[in-house]
Amino acid sequence: MGESYDGIIVSVGKSWEPIAYSLQRIEPRFAVFLCTDDSCETVDKVLNEFPMAPSRYRIVEIPDSPESIGQMVLQCYSAYRWLEEEKKVRPEKILVDPTAGRKWMSSGVTMIASYLGLSMGYVDVAFKGGKPDPSTMKFVGLGNAYDQTGFLEIERGIQYFNARSWENAKNTFARIESHDSSMNDFALALVQYSELMRQWDQFNHYREDLSVGFKDTSRKLRRVSFSDQGHNRVVSMITEGVDRLADAAHHIYIEERPNLLLVVDLFFNAERCVQTGRFDDGVGRLYRAMEALAQYYLWKDYGIDTSDVKLDKVDPVIIEEFRKARGEQPPKKMALEDDYLFLFCGKHGLLGKSVILGINEKDGRPRNVFSGLLGKRNNSIMAHGFEPIEGEVAKKLLSKVEQLLMNAIGDQFLTLREELMFSQIPSVFAK
């Protein structure tokens, strides 16, 4: 066997020969023998063939019953901790050998070895007359358990990723440690991809150019080369999505604000919040998307900066209409309702009417299509009140804002949707 190990964890049955053979091949410094009351005497025979000082091994007895598999898993984990913490054996230098134990014992140690990512080995031997034939013994290194089952962690991470649980996805991918360089490259790329998604949803792409990170992720993915071409085709699909987001991140970062790309990005950020049950966050982002849409047209067509309102370039007729609709002079700073009221009074009447139906004859106030929903937003914890937003309210507002965007920019909304879409990662290893 090419590799050496300083510690070994063995499940012990009635046959001592395979265990002694394994120890003689590996020559570990420390060992833990997991046995039942009926197989502990096997350890005595093993130690006759491969003597060890008492301080260098432990014998752990487990009830002889398949119902004790949970104890087997726990004791195997305790053995791992003893080797790592007390004997200072690095995890990559620990081998698990399930060969000699009863089937349920071997199943238990295999479960925990796979979970911990420990290397495993197996003594293959032919039996003659009910006993192992030493002349046929052969040690087979099974490698790190992740080499065989690590793809399950990848699949679990993909599930988190597709549920927009970026931190859980990142942490799951980060646990992958495999002897397969392509598996490691793939996992590292997905760690970075998950972190970039987390940063995107926290609006970091507005303050820095995340395209740099996306391009690096793309390079990592292009280095992945699995033996199965079907796997590689899926990786290529993931890479295409990363490349598309790299372009979008760069455009958002460099374009003058406000702009429509930013508006639609805010909408999809809100949509992800609503889809994952973060209703207050989603409604706050929807409010901001509505406001940003109006700010875009106010700046583009009237030169109005809503944070410092100057109307010297605006048609006096529109200013007068706006003043009458407000019932007072134009403000120095404009909020959402003022934004749409101005558009209602100006040359964007159709867009304005998507929000402002008209002026109430009784009190002279604008009649806002969104007033009920936005009222709930204003009373929410994320705004000015203490009432959490209900899912039904968030979903209703999401639908209305989507319709507002469709009315405002039509096919351009669909084009930007394609540019900004967060693609789901398909299962890589499922056939």
N, C-alpha and C positions, 0 to 999 in steps of 0.2 A: 504493500500500500504506500502511496507516495507521501501522505501526510502523517504527521505525528501528533499525538494528543497527550496532554498532561493529566487529564481527568476523564473518567469513564463512569457512566451510569448504566447498570446492567439489570435486566429483569431475569430472575433466577427460577428455573424449574427443576426438573429431576436430573437433567443431563448436565454434568459438569464439564465434559470435554470441549464443547463449543466455546464456553466462557474462558476456560484456560487457554485455548487456542487464540482467542481474541486478545487476551491480556499479553500473551507471549509475542504476538505480532505488534501490538501497539506500545507495550512497555510504559503504561501510564504511571505517574507518580502517586496519584490518588484514585480511589475507587469507591463507589457506593453500590451495594448489592441490595436490590429490592426483592424480597422473598416472602413466602408464606411460612406458617409454622411447619408445614410439611416439606419445605424445600430448603430450609436454612442449613441443614446438614450438607447440602450440595456445596455451600460456600467453603466448608472445611476442606473438601476435596480439591476445590479450586485453589485454595491457599497453600495446599501441599505442593501443587504444581507450580504455582507462582506466588512465592512467599512475599508478604508485605508486612511492615511494622503496623501494630494496632493503631497508631496515630494517623496512618495514611489511608485507612478505609473505615467505612461505616456499614453496618448490617441493619437494615430496616425491615421489620416484620409487618405484614399486612394480612388481614383475615382472608382465608382462602375461599373467596366467593366472588362471582362476577358482579354482585351488587356492591362490591368494595372498589369498583373501578375509580370512583371519585377519590377515595383515599389513595389509590395508586397514583393518580394524577397529582394530588397534593404532595405526597411524599417524594415524587420525582422532582417536583418544583423545589421542595425543601433541600433535596440533594444538590440541585443546581445552585441554590443560594449558598449552601455550605462550601461547595467547590469554589464558587466565585468570591464570596466574602471572607470566609475563614482561611481558605487555602490559596487565595489570590490567583486562581486559574481564570484566564480570560475566556469569555464565552466561546470564541472561535477555536479554543483548544479543548473543548469538552465534547466527548463523543457519547452518543446514546446507542446502546446495543440491545435490541429487543429479542434477540434470537431465541434464547433458552426458556423464557418465561411461558406460562400458559397463555393461551390466545387472548384472554381478557386482560392479562397483565401487559402483554406486548402492545395491545391496542391502547391501553392507558398511557404508556410511556411515549408511544408514537404521537398521540394527541398533543401532549404537552411539548414534546420536542419540536413538533411542527409549529406550535404557537410561539415558542421561544426562538425559533430559527436555528436550532442546534443541529450540528452534523450528526448523521446516523450511519451505522455500519451493521452488516449482517454476515453471519457465518453460514455459508451454504454447505450442506453436508448430506451425503446419502446415508440411509439407515440400512443396516443388515442385521437380521434377527432381532429387530426392535431396538437396536443400539446404534449410535452414530459410528460410522466408519472413519477413523482419523485420517486414513489415506486419501479420502475424498474431500477433506475440509478445504474450503477456500473462502478467504475474507473478501467481501464485496463492500466497497465504500459507496454508500448511497448519497453522499454529499450533504450539503446544507438542506434542511427540510424545505426551505423556501425554493430550492431548485425544483422541487416536485410540486409543492402546494402554494408557493408564494403568489402565484397568479390569483389565488382567492383573495389575498389582501388587495391586489390591484383591482379586482372586481368590486370589492367592498368600497375602496376609495372612489371608484367611478360612480357608485350609487350615491355616495355623499356629494360628489361633484355635481351630478345631475340634479340633486335636490338643493343645489345652491348653498350647501353647507361647506363653504370653502375651507374653514379652519380644520374641520374634521377630515376633509379630503386630504389636505396637505399633511396632517399628522399621520394619516393612514399610509399614504405613499412613502412618507419618510421612514417608516418602519421596515421597508423592504431592504433586505440584505441577501443578495444571491451571488453564487459563483458564476452565474450567467451574466456576462457584461451587458448584453442587450437588455435584460430585465432590469438591471441597475440603471442603465442609461434612460430607459423608459420611465422608471419610477422617479428619477431625479428631474426629468423634464416635466412630469406631472406635478411634482412638488412646486416647481417654479410657476407652472401654469395656474395652479390653485391659488398661490400667493398673489399673482397678478390679478386674478378675478376678485380676490378679497380687497385688494387696493383699489380696483376699479369701482366696486360698490361703495367704497368709502370716499370716492371722488378724488383720489390721489392723481388721477390722470388729468385733472384740471390744473394741477400745480407742477407736474413733471411729465416728461415725455415717456410714457410707459412702453412706447414702441420698441425701445432699446431692449427691455426685458422680454417682450414677445418675440423679437427677432432672435434673441439668444435661446429662448425655448424652442423656436423652430429649428435652430441649428442642432440642438440636442436631439430633437425628434428625428432629424434626418440621419443622425448617426446610428439610430436603432436599426438592427438587422436581425430579425428572428429567422429561424430555420423554416418556419411555416409562412409561405407567401401570403396566405389569407390574413395572418396577423399583420404583416407589413402593409397590406392594403388599407387596413383599418387605421394604422398609424399614419399613413399618408392622408387619410381623410381628416384626422385630428390636426395634422400639420397645416392643412388648408384653412381650417377654422382659425388657427393661431395666426397665420399670415394675414388673414382678413382683419382680425382685431388689431394687429400691429399697424396696419394702414389707418384704421379708424381712430386708434389712440393718437397717432401722429397728427391727423387732421383736427381732432378736437383740441389738441394742445396748441397748434400753431394758428388756427383760424381766429379772426377777430370776433369778439363777443359783444352782444349776443348773436347767435347764429342758429339755424334750424337743426344742424347736427346735434348741437348741445341740447336743444329742446327735446328732440326725440330720444336722445340718450337719457335725459331725466325721466321721461315717460317709462322707458324700459327698466330703469333702475327701480322706479315705483312699482312696476308690474312684478318684478322679482320679489320685492318686499311683500306684496299682497299674496303672491303664490306661496310664499313660505310662512304665512301667518303673521307677519310683522305689519299689522294693519295701520298702526299709528305712524310708523316710519313711511309706509307706502302713501298714506294720505298727505303727509307733509311734502313728499316729493311730487305728488300730483299737483298740489297747490303751486309748487315752485315751477313745474313744467308749464302750467297755465300762464303764470306770470311771465315766464321767460318768452313764451310765444308772443304775448302782447308786446313785451319789451323789444323783441326783434323788429316787429313792424313799426313801432313808435320811433325807433332809432333809424331804421332803414328809410322810411318814407317821410318822417317829419323832423328828423334830427333831434329827437327828444331823449335825453338821458333821465330816466325816472328818478334817479337819486339826486338830481339837481336840475329841476325843470326850467327850461328856457324856451319861450314860445315865439321868439323874434322871427323865426323862419316859417311860422305857421300862418295859414290863411286866416285873417281876422274873423271871417264868417264862421269858421270852425271853432275858433276860440270862444266866440260869443255863444254858439250853440252849446259848447261844453260848459260854459259858465252858467247858462240858464238851466241845463240839465242837473248840474250839481247844486244849484241854488246858492252858490257863493263863488268867490274868485278861485281860479285854478290854484292848486297847492304848489308848494315848493318841492315836495316829494310826492310821487304818485304810487299808490298801492294797487292791488289787483283790480278792484272794482273801478277805480278811476281810469286804469289803463284801458279797460274794455268800454267804459263809458265814452272815452275820447275816441276810440275806434268806431263806436256806434255813431258818434256825431260827425266823424270825418268820412274819408272816402273808402273806409273799410267797414261799411255798414253791415255787410253780410257776416263778417267775422264778429263784429260787435254784437250783432243780434243772436249769435250763437250763445252769448252769455247774458246780454242785456235785452230783454224783450221790449222794453219801452219805459216810459215814465208813468208812474202811478198818479192818476189825476187827483186823488184825495190828498196825498201828502207831498207830491212832487218828487218823490224819490224814485231812483231807477228800480225796475223790477228785474232781479237777477235770477236766471234759470237755476243757478247753482246754490242759491242762498241757503236752502235747507241743509244740503250736504256740507257746504263750507261753514255753516253755523256749527255743525257737529265738529268740524275740524278746529274751529276757533275755541271750542269748549274742551278740546282734548288735552291730554297730559303734555303732548309735544308742542302745544300752542299756549293757550291762556287759562285753561281749566284743569279739571282733575278727572274727566270722564274718558275712559279708554274707548277707542274706536272699535265698533263691531265689524265683523267680517262682511256682512251684507252691505253696510255703508261704504266700506272701502271698495268692494267689487262694483258697486253701482257707480261710484265716482270714477273708477278706472274706466268703465265702459263709456261714460259721458265724455271724459277727457280724450279718449281714443277717437270718438266721433267728432269732437272739436278739432282734433288734428287732421282728421280725414277731410273735414269741411274746409279747413284753412289751406292745406298744402296738397291734398289729393294724392296723386301718384307719387309725388316726391316722398310722402310718408312711407309708402311701400318700398321705395328704393332705399331710403335710409334704414328701414327695418332690416333689410337684407344685409346692409353694411354693418349694423350694430348687433346683429343677432348673436346671442351666446349659444353656441352649438352644444347639444348634448354629446357626451362621449359614448360611442357605441361599445358594447361588450367586445373586448379584443380577443378573448380566448374561447368564446362560445362558438360552436360549429353551426 
